[in-house]
Structure formats: C-alpha cells, structure tokens
C-alpha cells in the first residue's frame, strides 16, 4: 500500500493502487450510480457508484475514453469481469478540487473567472474556496502538479 492511498476508503483503495489517487477520483466521478437501500435508515435510499470492468478492451470502450489505454488495461488486468461498487469519495474529491483551485489561482496566477470556467464552477464558489483555509483532507491529497493519469 502506498502512502497516497493509505487513507482512501477500503472499497477504492485497490483502484487507487492501480490508477493513482487522481485517476481513481476521476473514474469514480464519471461512473453511473444506482439506488441502494440504506440499511441504517429504514425507507431511505442512497446513490452509489457502480462499475463493471470488462474482461477485455473493445472498440469504443468507455474505460479507455475515461482513463486512457494504459490505465484501462491495468484496471482490466486486475479486475476484469468484476462488478465493483466503490465509495463515492465525495469528501476527497472536493478536497482535491479545492487544492487544484488554490493552485491554479495562487501559483499559476489565473483570474477567478478563468478558474471558474476551468472547474465548471461559479466565481462565487471559487472565492469561497480561496477564502477558507485548507481542511483536514488537504494535508494528504497529492499535489495537482504531480500529473494526471489520463492518457487520452
């Protein structure tokens, strides 16, 4: 287990090992969801991501479009033929996005309106992110400059 994936939820730790933290977050953010009964609260349902990993890469494979050929191949090699229900990691996703917003505005010098367009957010959302100090997740979210896993 690498240091960057040790705090990931168990259900996506293996995805993080194969794809890296940003690759796993990118994949999870684009997955369809299904409704499941929430056993903690009778009568309530929650939406959870669902992922079927095919046994081989075929033309038009959505995994290749999302991850790129190399990472899709690694995922198929490890999980081919399996149905996965990874955690949504919304807290981690938001922390990574906030860190990237801070980097783009503070380190790259982008204007707030440019950052808003880049992250598909409103300028007031960008201002709110910049106004508040980093949260507890930010301490271990990898640096956005370290690269991405998207190859396509």
Secondary structure, DSSP 8 states (H G I E B T S, - for coil): --TTTTTS-HHHHHHHHHH-HHHHHHHHHTS-EEEEE-TTSTT-EEEEE-EE--SS--TT-HHHHHH-HHHHHHHHHHHTT-EE-----HHHHHHHHHHHHHIIIIIS---HHHHHHHTT--HHHHHHHHHS---GGGGTS--GGG--S---
